[in-house]
């Protein structure tokens, strides 16, 4: 194979972007061969805007069985991601899944098991933020041990402002039955993935969620969570979709320094000149104050800052380039599909903690989460 023939399942907002990148030759070694959408309007869009040789289907199974594609990108409502991925893998097709991997961990584990049975196939997740040079640099800084062992992580990401018209744009959006949740399954999966990619998986979770806070929806649009890591480090995660002046600030505090990221653009790295544990043992209160206030000849820390402006399109393109390279040349994936379960597990734990009113241990109880999710679905359907 010298060119990967892609099939696009779902030609909505993200699917349309993927189609554009493929037909405009932004992904070397790849081309768009077929698309599928159940919506006639989107199929008409494809007829009018895509090259004439791109096949158009109204049933994804027909696309999978067509012989026209070597790989598929799945960009449909979240519940369908694992089902469609498994069907593609069973037909020996390479699979790229848009975020999130799914809605609940049990279905994602089934998808991962299906992929594990076909190790010759490439299975990837569209975690485009892993291709953001800023977060790649931060990951390298952490792995180099610059700030030492992590003690505390705090991410406030309230810059996901969405108006009521956004929620009203699709019947499946912001529903338990159609989307499986709100901000945690739609907007924040990127941050949840980055959180574990950079800092590892928590061991427990306590969260408080608000549902339809300032919006006419049944799912969560306001989240405050506290979690802990195996080494005793603590973390907080705050997000919402009703803050028009939103904040994006991530702080990773170690025993030898701190990384501060603002607006996913500017990074400040503060490295202590002596580990905090040493300073704690050596300094009395007056010495500590003098050092903090700069009243001694010794500096408390050195500081470095840099910027990496976000390039949203290029991040997605780079994930597809990496995925294509893995198919053609065996390149290592930046976002393996099997890792998609981690961000979903964090979200599931946040939901379950709020629904149970207590701290939950991780790995999350997948059966209990699914049971409680179905209760929400039934209640929502009863309200309509």
RODRENFI-357208 format. One record per residue (C-alpha): x negated, y, z. Coordinates in steps of 0.2 Angstrom, whole numbers, plus 5000, padded with zeros to 4 digits. Each point is the difference from the previous one (the first is absolute). Layout:
! residues N
XYZ...
***
This chain:
! residues 384
500050005000499350174995501650105004501349985014501850014993501050085014501949995003500850135011501449945011501050165005499950164990500550125013498950145007498549895003500249884986500250154987498350075007499249834998500749984982499250174995498349965007500049834990500650074983498950155001498549885002499550065017499649825006498649934989500349824995501950015003501650034990501950015003500949864991501749995009501150095012501649955009501350095009501849965005500550184997500650034982499550185002498249965004499949874986500650144988498650115007498849864996500749984982499850194997498350035008498949844999499249934985501149894988499049845004500450015018501349875004501550055011501049885011501550015012499549855010498349985008500049814998500150024981498550125000499049875011500549864988499750104984498249964997499750184997499150045016498449955010500450105016501550105007500150155011501549995011500850175004501849965006501050025016499049935015501049845004499649944982498150015001499649835007501449914990499450074983498149975005500349825004500949974984498650084990498749905009500949844997499950044981498150035002500150194998498950125009500950115012499950185006501350055013500550185004500050055018500749945012499749814997501749975006501250045014499749875013498549895004500849834997500350034982498350074997499249855008500949904987499350114986498349985007500249815001500550004982498550104995498849895010500649854990499450094984498250065005499650024981501350144999499750185005501250075013499950185005500950145010500250184994499250085015499450144990499350105015498649875002499450074984500050185007498150055002500450085016500649845009498649904992498850125007500849995017500049815000498250004996499650125015501049895011499149844994498350095002500450025019499850194999501350045013499849835010501449895006501750074997500950065016501550094993500950034984501350134997500950034983501450134998500749994983501650104999499650074982501349884992501450134999501549934991501650094997501849935000500150004981498449885000500949885010501650014990499149974984500249815001501249895008498749885007498950145007499950025019501149865004499749845010500749894986499250084985498350075007499849915016499750165010499550184997498350105002499149845007500449904984500050144987498850145004498949945014499449834994498450094993499650075017500449835009498849914988498650135002500249995019499749815000498750014986499050135009500349955018500649825000501749935006500750045017500449875013501650085006501350134996501250125008501150114989501450125001501050034984501450124995501349954987500750134988499250145010500550164991500549894985501649914995499149834999500149845011498249965000498550075010499350174995499150055016498749885008498950025016498949845003498749965013498949844998498449925006498549914993499149845006498550115007501250105011500150154988501750094998500950084986501550104995500950024983501350144997500950024984501750084994500850064984500950165006498550115003499850134986498450065008499349835002498349955008498849874994498649985013499049845004498849995015498949855003499150025017498549895004498849995014498750094990501050124991501650054990500750004982501450134997500949994983501250144996501250004985499249854993498750124993498850065013498949895011499050065015498849885008499450055018498649895006499550015018498150025003500249875014501349875003501450065011499749865012498250075002500650175003501349945012498749925011498750144999501150165002500850085015501550124997498950164999498849924988501549944989500850174999498450084996499749884986501850014993499850205000498450004992499150075015498549884999498749984987500749834996501449974987501449895004500349944982499550024982501450044987500249964982501550044988500549964983501550014988500749874988501550084991501449874997500249934982501649905001500049944982498249955000500249905016501449894992499049994984498549945009501049875009500649934983498250024993499449895015501449884998499749984981498149985003500449865013501049914986498750024986498450005010500349935017499750175009500450015018501750075004500150165010501849965006500349815000501849955000499949895015499650165011501650084996500849915015499050105012500850174997501749915000499649925016499650165009501750084993500949845006499350025017500550185001501849964996500149855011499250095015501450144998501449874998499549905015499550155010498349935005498249974995499849864988498549904997499249974984500049904989501850044999501449875003500649994982501649905003500550125014499750154989501049934985501549965012500050185007499850074982501649904994501050075015499550174993500549954982501749935006500450165010499550114986501149904988501550015012499850195001500350014981
***
